[in-house]
Amino acid sequence: MSREDKTRDKMIEKTWNEVKSNDSWAIFKIMAEFVEAFDKLAKIGPCVSIFGSARTSPDNPYYLLAEEVAFKITSEGYGVISGGGPGIMEAANKGASKGGGKSVGLNIDLPFEQESNPYIDKDKLINFDYFFVRKVMFMKYAQGFVVLPGGFGTLDELFEAFTLIQTHKIGRFPIILMGTSYWSGLFDWIKNTMLEEGNISEKDLDLFQMTDSADEAVSIIKSFYEKYGLHPNF
């Protein structure tokens, strides 16, 4: 083996050892995120998570719809959890703040975005480095999901909920897609392709409902808990 090859192998070994060492220390950082989030969110009470694009402008109808549904959710005694950033997330926190309800922001540290929005209660803002820790909090402390138009991140959170409910890893809760013109194409694909191919069952189509009405979205959440004789999990 040449001297250059030996030098290269030593550099690779050193780099790999550093990676393994960093991975070990990352465990403590991950644990710290879980501990802080569990400690804060366990005290908040029943909430609904609202999702949607960070790119939605304040004059967009979906921004206004998110603000309206958040306001009406707080009128039923629920708080609102958002991803803490701009766009639909900001609208959700804004509506909750207007309604006098608890306004929670689970912000994520990203290279080019996102700053937390100003409508989050100061003691209810949590910043995360890890998406997977943040998603656990959305699931664990939500009594329902309201999902407005968004991108890959919104779809990630939506389908994670579908998967966990479908596989009985978590209990079922209401999932509402708001914006029928936006979501109809996805629903058609799920029904006409996924279902037809046998990759999901007919009952999986009942995991969510679509509406354009804030009043109907709130009614779905209320009816769910009344129908099953359940109470919010706090």
Buried (B, 14 or more C-beta within 10 A) or exposed (E): EEEEEEEEEEEEEEEEEEEEEEEEEEEEEEEEBEEBBBEBBEEBBBBBBBBBBBBBEEEBEBBBBBBBBBBBBBEBEBBBBBBBBBBBBBBBBBBBBBBEBBBBBBBBEEEEEBEBBEBBBEEBBBBBBBEEBBBBBBBEBBBBBBBBBBEEBBEBBBEBBBEBBBEEEBEBBBBBBBBEEBBEEEBEEBBEEEBEEEEBEEEBEEBBBBBBBBEBBBBBBBEBBEEEEEEBEE
